[in-house]
Amino acid sequence: MVCCILLNQTTRKQVDKVRYELFERWPDPLSMSQAEIETLADLIRPLGFYKRRARTLTRFSKEWNEKRWQSPIELYGIGEYGQDSWKIFIDNQMVEEPADHVLKDYIKWKKSLR
């Protein structure tokens, strides 16, 4: 879900440049929820919207830990892309028409394996 937030309005290539260090520094929802916004924002600066994204990541992580949620879309910062990703990769559901083109391509590939 963190990667879904990171991928909003940017590319996988950009996210790949910060992803490993991000998870090394904040490896779990508790540590991410306690991250200093400025430090986190500095790391993800290349992605754009870095201050907003840092606030989203910390709030999302806090809700992940504290909120009684049934579906990730209930969590701050998770939209349709995140929800579809969860259904596909965590719940192993075939989402018929995901909005994201990469998810569409993945579903098409997955169906071709049958």
Summary of the structure (lengths in Angstrom):
residues: 114
radius of gyration: 14.7
end to end distance: 27.5
largest distance: 47.3
contacts: 317
relative contact order: 0.13
helix: 68%
strand: 0%
